Amino acid sequence: MSIFHSKLEKKIDKLSQKIEMIKINEYVLLMQDTKKLLWKNFLAGISRGIGSAIGFTILGAIVLLILRKLVLLNIPVIGNFIKDIIEIVEQRK
């Protein structure tokens, strides 16, 4: 019985160390504190929104630079396509 008891104690110790490592206690406390949870989620949402806006702006600028270079190259198919897009946008103004 003592060998079994010793192995069980070691496994329980390892399990308790793993639980402490994942900080489950802090997670449970966070779930119980509604104001703190809402505040953290609010800040996370704002950060995601700002990050998305900045990313979309940078991506849009890169696409516009590429389109500008394609227009300068005057490739017939792409040039006509871009010209059609510009005409559609101007008609909808």
RAJOHU-V953368 format. One record per run of one state. SS is the DSSP state (a for helix, b for strand, c for the rest). FROM is the first residue (numbers start at 1). LEN is the number of residues. Records with the same first field share a line. If there is no record, write none. Layout:
# RAJOHU-V953368
SS: FROM-LEN ; FROM-LEN
This chain:
# RAJOHU-V953368
c: 1-1 ; 22-2 ; 33-1 ; 74-2 ; 92-2
a: 2-20 ; 24-9 ; 34-40 ; 76-16
